[in-house]
Every structure is written in C-alpha cells, then in structure tokens.
Amino acid sequence: MNLIVKKQQISPNVTRLDVVAPRISQIRQPGQFIIVRAKENSERIPLTIADANPVCETITLVIQSVGRSTKELVSMNVGEFILDIVGPLGKPTELIKSGTAVCVGGGVGTAVVYPIACGLKSNGVKIISVIGGRSKEWVIFEEELSKLGEVVVCTDDGSYGKKGFVTEAIKELIEHGGIDIVYAVGPVPMMRAIAELTRGPKIKTIVSLNPIMVDGTGMCGGCRVKVGGKNKFACVDGPEFDGHLVDFNLLMDRLTTYRPYEQEALESHEEECKIGLGKSNPA
C-alpha cells in the first residue's frame, strides 16, 4: 500500500497528495498517469502524475473533488494508505527539442501540464505558460510554472491577471507569432476552442483527453475516442493526441453517458458520510 506523506489544499476543490510510490517515482515520464483505488470497495480512477521526487520515492497527485471517488480520496489524511496505485500508464508526451512551446492549463489541467513544461524546459525549449481559473483562488501551480518561463494568468472574473478565458491570451500570442507548438490540458470545451484557434495558422496542438477509464490497459474499451476518424484508446494510445484530429463532440457525449449514475453515487456517498458523522457525534 502507498503511504500519504503530505496533503495540501491548493484551491477550493483541488487537493495535492504526495504519496510513497518508489518504482513509479523513478521511471514516470511527462504525460503519464496512474490508476488509483483508495480502498477495498473503491472505484478505480485515473490520475495524472503531476510531479515526482525519486530521492524521497514519492509522486504528487492533484485531485479535483467532484464525485464520490475523488471526494473519498481527498478525505484521506497524512499517515493513511492508498490501497492500489498502478502505473505509470499511457504514452509519454512527445516533447519538442527546440523552439517555443505554449503550455495551457485550465483549472486542474494546470497540474497536468506542469510536468510537460518541466520536460520541455530540460530540453532547452522556451516555455510560455497560460493558465486560468474562475478567480484568483482557483489558480494553481503559478509559482511552479514561473520558475520555467513566462506565465500568463487569466481569471473569468478578472480578480487576478487578465480578465477572460485562456483562449483570449492564446489569440494574442498567435498574433505575435513565433509559436512552434501548443500543449493544452483542461476542460474539453477549452481544448476544443484552442485547437480551433491553432488550426488556421497550422500550429501543432497536443491535447490530453480525459474519457471514462477503468483498467488502463486497453481491455475494457471505456476510454475509446475517435482521432483522425479512427478509434483509439486513451489509456494505451494516449492520453495525448493531435488536437486537430480529435472528435471532441463524441468525447463530450461519452463523458456525459454515466452522469446520472455518477450523481447517484455521489448522493449515496454524502448520505453515508452524514450517517457516519451522526454515529460518531450522537445528539
């Protein structure tokens, strides 16, 4: 089992967990992910490896708490053990060797794009990071990315950085020219919008897809996506693909397929928590 050694709340619903995982910390590469099962009867969920410390033998997980499984995971504390961590899985990011790369992160996607930016920096690539959040408290990994290059922050309400979506900042950068590639990670509508912006000027754009995933080995077919008119499995063929070839409409349809069941599971979990709280704190 994998010991939690650090826990930090980094935005209103995003938690960082540093977990002991000796082998994974040694061999993981940018873009790869793991499959996590918190407890015996927990759901298996994919999480990107946001960072790793081979010396301490730990990996960093950044988790957005939105459903039953993620809420269960972030409720765990330092000193507790995560039952299963399998990985690293997926293909590593194809990193350019020179030039200028724009790394775009929306919300928790900023944590996913961070290891990509680190890998690019180690290749000598110039990094411009564009990151966004609803407001200042939702912006994450700004400090970490600022050590790698210029960072442009966008907030929906204008409470910090530029007011508006990250797409507005991308438009400005495209107009200035000199961009060799864009790496974008975030909500599907954001990645689709960025891919459309870069399509005209033919700037290669890599997106990280987040379809439903179960086993992480290509056996279940749950993470099927269509890229360039062909079926691909995000767990073994990705999770990163050419954004200009991704069928985003199909991806969004598949992401909503199990929405009612996810809501039911969340409500059940919340009720269980209330019952547990009532038992531990009798009136």
Sine and cosine of phi, psi and omega as CSV:
sin_phi,cos_phi,sin_psi,cos_psi,sin_omega,cos_omega
0.00,0.00,0.30,-0.95,-0.17,-0.99
-0.91,-0.41,0.90,-0.44,-0.09,-1.00
-0.97,0.25,0.73,-0.68,0.13,-0.99
-0.99,0.10,0.87,-0.50,-0.06,-1.00
-0.95,-0.32,-0.24,0.97,0.02,-1.00
-0.46,-0.89,0.62,-0.78,0.05,-1.00
-0.67,-0.74,0.74,-0.67,-0.05,-1.00
-0.57,-0.82,0.76,-0.65,0.11,-0.99
-0.99,0.10,0.88,-0.47,-0.09,-1.00
-0.94,-0.35,-0.16,0.99,0.17,-0.99
-0.35,-0.94,0.13,-0.99,-0.10,-1.00
-0.78,0.63,-0.56,0.83,0.02,-1.00
-0.75,-0.67,0.42,0.91,0.02,-1.00
-0.84,-0.54,0.79,-0.62,-0.05,-1.00
-0.85,-0.53,0.65,-0.76,0.09,-1.00
-0.98,-0.19,0.77,-0.63,0.11,-0.99
-0.85,-0.53,0.79,-0.61,0.15,-0.99
-0.98,-0.19,0.83,-0.56,-0.17,-0.99
-0.79,-0.61,0.65,-0.76,0.04,-1.00
-0.94,0.33,0.85,-0.52,0.04,-1.00
-0.45,-0.89,0.98,0.20,-0.17,-0.98
-0.79,0.61,-0.78,0.62,-0.08,-1.00
-0.92,0.38,-0.71,0.70,-0.05,-1.00
-0.90,0.44,-0.63,0.78,-0.02,-1.00
-0.89,0.45,-0.44,0.90,-0.05,-1.00
-0.99,0.13,-0.55,0.83,-0.21,-0.98
-0.89,-0.45,-0.13,0.99,-0.05,-1.00
-0.88,0.47,0.47,-0.89,0.05,-1.00
-0.77,-0.63,0.35,-0.94,0.01,-1.00
-0.80,0.60,0.68,-0.74,0.04,-1.00
1.00,-0.07,-0.26,0.96,-0.04,-1.00
-0.99,0.11,0.29,-0.96,-0.07,-1.00
-0.65,-0.76,0.05,-1.00,0.05,-1.00
-0.77,-0.64,0.28,-0.96,0.17,-0.99
-0.94,-0.34,0.79,-0.62,-0.10,-0.99
-0.89,-0.46,0.65,-0.76,0.18,-0.98
-0.78,-0.62,0.92,-0.40,-0.14,-0.99
-0.91,0.40,-0.75,0.67,-0.07,-1.00
-0.66,-0.75,0.01,-1.00,-0.12,-0.99
-0.81,0.59,-0.70,0.72,-0.07,-1.00
-0.97,-0.26,0.31,0.95,-0.03,-1.00
-0.99,0.16,0.38,-0.92,0.10,-1.00
-0.96,0.29,0.52,-0.86,0.10,-0.99
-1.00,0.09,0.81,-0.59,-0.02,-1.00
-0.76,-0.66,0.57,-0.82,0.03,-1.00
-1.00,0.08,0.64,-0.77,0.07,-1.00
-0.64,-0.76,0.69,-0.72,0.05,-1.00
-0.96,0.29,0.57,-0.82,0.08,-1.00
-0.99,0.12,0.97,-0.24,-0.09,-1.00
-0.96,0.28,-0.48,0.88,-0.01,-1.00
-0.25,-0.97,0.21,-0.98,0.03,-1.00
-0.49,-0.87,0.52,-0.85,0.06,-1.00
-0.81,-0.59,1.00,-0.09,-0.05,-1.00
-0.87,0.49,-0.51,0.86,-0.01,-1.00
-0.92,0.39,-0.73,0.69,0.02,-1.00
-1.00,0.10,-0.12,0.99,0.00,-1.00
0.88,0.48,0.63,0.77,-0.01,-1.00
-0.85,-0.53,0.40,-0.92,0.16,-0.99
-0.84,-0.54,0.43,-0.90,-0.01,-1.00
-0.96,-0.29,0.79,-0.61,0.06,-1.00
-0.92,-0.39,0.72,-0.69,0.05,-1.00
-0.89,-0.46,0.90,-0.44,-0.23,-0.97
-0.86,-0.51,0.83,-0.56,0.10,-1.00
-1.00,0.01,0.86,-0.52,-0.09,-1.00
-1.00,0.09,0.98,-0.19,-0.05,-1.00
-0.77,-0.64,-0.43,0.90,-0.06,-1.00
-0.74,-0.68,-0.07,-1.00,-0.05,-1.00
-0.83,0.56,-0.76,0.65,-0.11,-0.99
-0.92,0.39,-0.68,0.74,0.00,-1.00
-0.95,0.33,-0.60,0.80,0.05,-1.00
-0.90,0.43,-0.64,0.77,0.04,-1.00
-0.88,0.47,-0.66,0.75,-0.04,-1.00
-0.92,0.39,-0.72,0.70,-0.05,-1.00
-0.97,0.25,-0.18,0.98,0.08,-1.00
-0.98,0.20,-0.21,0.98,0.03,-1.00
-0.97,0.25,0.44,-0.90,-0.12,-0.99
-0.84,-0.55,0.22,-0.98,0.06,-1.00
-0.82,0.57,0.72,-0.69,-0.03,-1.00
0.99,-0.17,-0.28,0.96,0.06,-1.00
-1.00,0.01,0.26,-0.97,-0.05,-1.00
-0.90,-0.44,0.71,-0.70,0.18,-0.98
-0.99,0.13,0.76,-0.65,-0.14,-0.99
-0.89,0.46,-0.80,0.60,-0.08,-1.00
-0.75,-0.66,0.70,-0.72,0.20,-0.98
-0.70,-0.72,0.88,-0.48,-0.04,-1.00
-0.91,-0.42,0.76,-0.65,0.03,-1.00
0.36,-0.93,-0.13,-0.99,0.00,1.00
-0.96,0.26,0.57,-0.82,-0.04,-1.00
-0.87,-0.49,0.28,-0.96,0.03,-1.00
0.99,0.12,0.24,-0.97,0.03,-1.00
-0.99,0.14,0.66,-0.75,0.08,-1.00
-0.90,0.44,0.38,-0.93,0.03,-1.00
-0.89,0.45,0.66,-0.75,0.13,-0.99
-0.99,0.15,0.97,-0.25,-0.08,-1.00
-1.00,-0.08,0.76,-0.65,0.07,-1.00
-0.94,0.34,0.35,-0.94,-0.09,-1.00
-0.98,-0.18,-0.24,0.97,-0.01,-1.00
-0.33,-0.94,0.19,-0.98,0.04,-1.00
0.98,-0.18,-0.40,-0.92,-0.05,-1.00
-0.84,-0.54,0.77,-0.64,0.01,-1.00
-0.87,-0.49,0.67,-0.74,0.12,-0.99
-0.97,-0.25,0.84,-0.54,-0.01,-1.00
-0.95,-0.30,0.90,-0.44,-0.10,-0.99
-0.94,-0.35,0.80,-0.60,0.03,-1.00
-0.79,-0.61,0.79,-0.62,0.07,-1.00
-0.93,-0.37,0.87,-0.50,-0.02,-1.00
0.87,0.49,-0.74,-0.67,-0.02,-1.00
-0.91,0.41,-0.29,0.96,0.07,-1.00
-0.88,0.48,-0.36,0.93,0.04,-1.00
-0.89,0.46,-0.58,0.82,0.04,-1.00
-0.94,0.35,-0.48,0.88,0.01,-1.00
-0.97,0.25,-0.60,0.80,-0.04,-1.00
-0.98,0.20,-0.30,0.95,-0.03,-1.00
-0.86,0.51,-0.77,0.63,0.02,-1.00
-0.89,0.45,-0.46,0.89,0.07,-1.00
-0.91,0.41,-0.71,0.70,0.03,-1.00
-0.88,0.47,-0.61,0.79,0.03,-1.00
-0.89,0.45,-0.69,0.72,0.02,-1.00
-0.90,0.44,-0.65,0.76,0.04,-1.00
-0.90,0.43,-0.67,0.74,-0.01,-1.00
-0.88,0.48,-0.63,0.77,0.00,-1.00
-0.92,0.39,-0.34,0.94,0.07,-1.00
-1.00,0.06,-0.09,1.00,-0.02,-1.00
1.00,0.03,0.24,0.97,-0.01,-1.00
-0.98,0.17,0.61,-0.80,0.10,-1.00
-0.97,0.24,0.76,-0.65,-0.08,-1.00
-0.93,-0.37,0.77,-0.64,0.22,-0.97
-0.85,-0.53,0.88,-0.48,-0.01,-1.00
-0.98,-0.22,0.73,-0.69,0.09,-1.00
-0.87,-0.50,0.90,-0.44,-0.08,-1.00
-0.80,-0.61,0.49,-0.87,-0.08,-1.00
-0.63,-0.77,0.32,-0.95,0.07,-1.00
-0.31,-0.95,0.20,-0.98,-0.01,-1.00
-0.87,0.50,-0.71,0.70,0.04,-1.00
-0.47,-0.88,-0.06,-1.00,-0.14,-0.99
-0.82,0.58,-0.67,0.74,-0.09,-1.00
-0.94,0.34,-0.20,0.98,0.02,-1.00
-1.00,-0.10,-0.04,1.00,0.00,-1.00
-0.99,0.10,0.80,-0.61,-0.02,-1.00
-0.82,-0.58,0.36,-0.93,0.10,-1.00
0.87,0.49,0.37,0.93,0.06,-1.00
-0.91,0.42,-0.72,0.70,-0.03,-1.00
-0.88,0.47,-0.70,0.71,-0.03,-1.00
-0.89,0.45,-0.69,0.72,-0.03,-1.00
-0.95,0.31,-0.49,0.87,0.00,-1.00
-0.91,0.41,-0.34,0.94,0.05,-1.00
-0.98,0.21,-0.19,0.98,-0.06,-1.00
-0.97,-0.24,-0.31,0.95,-0.03,-1.00
0.30,-0.95,-0.25,-0.97,-0.02,-1.00
-0.92,0.40,0.64,-0.77,0.04,-1.00
-0.82,-0.57,0.79,-0.61,0.09,-1.00
-0.94,-0.33,0.87,-0.49,-0.02,-1.00
-0.97,-0.22,0.71,-0.70,0.05,-1.00
-0.82,-0.57,0.68,-0.73,0.10,-0.99
-0.79,-0.62,0.59,-0.81,-0.04,-1.00
-0.86,0.51,-0.63,0.77,-0.08,-1.00
-1.00,-0.10,0.00,1.00,0.01,-1.00
0.97,0.25,0.23,0.97,-0.02,-1.00
-0.95,0.30,-0.23,0.97,-0.01,-1.00
-0.36,-0.93,0.67,-0.74,0.01,-1.00
0.91,0.41,-0.55,-0.83,0.01,-1.00
-0.99,0.17,0.63,-0.78,0.08,-1.00
-0.99,0.13,0.75,-0.66,0.02,-1.00
0.84,-0.54,-0.09,-1.00,-0.04,-1.00
-1.00,0.09,0.30,-0.96,0.01,-1.00
-0.89,0.46,-0.42,0.91,-0.01,-1.00
-0.88,0.47,-0.53,0.85,0.03,-1.00
-0.91,0.41,-0.66,0.75,0.03,-1.00
-0.92,0.39,-0.59,0.81,0.03,-1.00
-0.90,0.43,-0.66,0.75,0.05,-1.00
-0.82,0.57,-0.71,0.70,-0.02,-1.00
-0.89,0.45,-0.68,0.73,0.00,-1.00
-0.91,0.42,-0.62,0.79,0.03,-1.00
-0.90,0.44,-0.65,0.76,0.00,-1.00
-0.89,0.45,-0.57,0.82,0.02,-1.00
-0.96,0.28,-0.40,0.91,0.06,-1.00
0.99,0.15,0.04,-1.00,0.07,-1.00
1.00,0.05,0.15,0.99,0.01,-1.00
-1.00,-0.01,0.79,-0.61,0.01,-1.00
-1.00,-0.07,-0.51,0.86,-0.04,-1.00
-0.32,-0.95,0.46,-0.89,0.08,-1.00
-0.83,-0.56,0.73,-0.68,0.13,-0.99
-0.92,-0.39,0.85,-0.52,-0.08,-1.00
-0.81,-0.59,0.75,-0.66,0.02,-1.00
-0.67,-0.75,0.81,-0.59,0.01,-1.00
0.22,-0.97,-0.35,-0.94,0.04,-1.00
-0.84,0.55,0.53,-0.85,-0.04,-1.00
-0.83,0.55,-0.70,0.71,0.02,-1.00
-0.86,0.51,-0.58,0.81,0.03,-1.00
-0.91,0.41,-0.73,0.69,-0.02,-1.00
-0.91,0.42,-0.63,0.77,0.03,-1.00
-0.90,0.45,-0.67,0.74,0.00,-1.00
-0.90,0.44,-0.64,0.77,0.01,-1.00
-0.92,0.39,-0.66,0.75,0.02,-1.00
-0.88,0.48,-0.58,0.81,0.04,-1.00
-0.94,0.33,-0.59,0.81,0.03,-1.00
-0.90,0.43,-0.59,0.80,-0.08,-1.00
-1.00,0.00,-0.18,0.98,-0.06,-1.00
-0.90,0.44,-0.74,0.67,-0.02,-1.00
-0.85,0.52,-0.81,0.59,0.01,-1.00
-0.97,0.24,0.02,1.00,0.06,-1.00
0.85,0.53,0.73,0.68,0.10,-0.99
-1.00,-0.05,0.87,-0.49,-0.02,-1.00
-0.83,0.55,0.73,-0.69,-0.08,-1.00
-0.73,-0.68,0.85,-0.52,0.00,-1.00
-0.96,-0.27,0.78,-0.62,0.03,-1.00
-0.87,-0.49,0.48,-0.88,0.03,-1.00
-0.96,-0.29,0.89,-0.45,-0.11,-0.99
-1.00,-0.02,0.47,-0.88,-0.11,-0.99
-0.78,-0.62,0.78,0.63,0.02,-1.00
-0.94,0.33,0.20,-0.98,0.07,-1.00
-0.88,0.48,0.71,-0.70,-0.09,-1.00
-0.67,-0.74,0.65,-0.76,-0.03,-1.00
-0.88,-0.47,-0.91,0.42,-0.13,-0.99
-1.00,-0.09,-0.42,0.91,0.05,-1.00
0.98,0.20,0.18,0.98,-0.04,-1.00
-0.84,-0.55,0.07,1.00,0.00,-1.00
1.00,0.06,0.08,1.00,-0.06,-1.00
-0.99,0.11,-0.60,0.80,-0.13,-0.99
-0.99,0.12,-0.47,0.88,0.00,-1.00
0.99,0.17,0.03,1.00,-0.04,-1.00
-0.90,0.43,-0.46,0.89,-0.08,-1.00
-0.99,-0.11,0.40,0.91,-0.03,-1.00
-0.90,0.44,0.75,-0.66,0.07,-1.00
-0.73,-0.69,0.29,-0.96,0.03,-1.00
-0.92,-0.38,0.84,-0.55,-0.03,-1.00
-0.76,-0.65,0.85,-0.52,-0.04,-1.00
0.88,0.48,0.50,0.86,0.01,-1.00
0.99,0.16,0.03,1.00,-0.02,-1.00
-0.90,-0.44,0.56,-0.83,0.06,-1.00
-0.96,0.28,0.74,-0.67,0.05,-1.00
-0.75,-0.66,0.38,-0.93,0.08,-1.00
-0.94,-0.35,0.87,-0.49,-0.10,-0.99
-0.87,0.50,-0.50,0.87,-0.09,-1.00
-0.95,0.30,-0.53,0.85,-0.04,-1.00
-0.92,-0.40,-0.49,0.87,0.03,-1.00
-1.00,-0.02,-0.27,0.96,-0.05,-1.00
-0.77,-0.64,-0.59,-0.81,0.30,0.95
-0.99,0.12,0.03,1.00,-0.07,-1.00
-0.98,-0.20,0.67,-0.74,-0.03,-1.00
-0.62,-0.78,0.24,-0.97,0.09,-1.00
-0.92,0.40,0.91,-0.42,-0.07,-1.00
-0.88,0.48,-0.42,0.91,0.00,-1.00
-0.97,0.23,-0.19,0.98,-0.03,-1.00
-0.94,-0.34,-0.16,0.99,-0.07,-1.00
-0.97,0.24,0.69,-0.72,0.12,-0.99
-1.00,0.07,1.00,0.00,-0.07,-1.00
-0.93,0.36,-0.51,0.86,0.02,-1.00
-0.89,0.46,-0.70,0.72,0.03,-1.00
-0.91,0.42,-0.65,0.76,0.01,-1.00
-0.86,0.50,-0.71,0.70,-0.01,-1.00
-0.91,0.41,-0.61,0.79,0.05,-1.00
-0.89,0.46,-0.70,0.72,-0.03,-1.00
-0.93,0.36,-0.54,0.84,0.02,-1.00
-0.92,0.39,-0.45,0.89,-0.03,-1.00
-1.00,-0.08,-0.06,1.00,-0.07,-1.00
-0.83,0.56,-0.69,0.72,-0.10,-1.00
-0.97,-0.24,0.30,0.96,-0.05,-1.00
-0.82,0.57,-0.71,0.71,0.02,-1.00
-0.88,0.48,-0.62,0.78,-0.01,-1.00
-0.94,0.33,-0.59,0.81,0.04,-1.00
-0.90,0.43,-0.66,0.75,0.03,-1.00
-0.91,0.42,-0.65,0.76,0.03,-1.00
-0.89,0.46,-0.68,0.73,0.01,-1.00
-0.91,0.43,-0.63,0.78,0.01,-1.00
-0.91,0.42,-0.71,0.71,0.00,-1.00
-0.89,0.45,-0.62,0.79,0.04,-1.00
-0.90,0.44,-0.67,0.74,0.01,-1.00
-0.89,0.45,-0.69,0.73,-0.01,-1.00
-0.90,0.44,-0.60,0.80,0.03,-1.00
-0.92,0.38,-0.65,0.76,0.04,-1.00
-0.88,0.47,-0.64,0.77,0.02,-1.00
-0.90,0.43,-0.64,0.77,0.01,-1.00
-0.91,0.41,-0.66,0.75,0.02,-1.00
-0.90,0.43,-0.67,0.74,0.03,-1.00
-0.90,0.44,-0.63,0.78,0.02,-1.00
-0.91,0.40,-0.62,0.78,0.00,-1.00
-0.91,0.42,-0.61,0.79,0.03,-1.00
-0.93,0.37,-0.58,0.81,-0.04,-1.00
-0.99,0.13,-0.31,0.95,0.00,-1.00
-0.75,-0.66,0.95,0.31,-0.04,-1.00
-0.90,0.44,0.58,-0.81,0.01,-1.00
-0.94,0.35,0.00,0.00,0.00,0.00
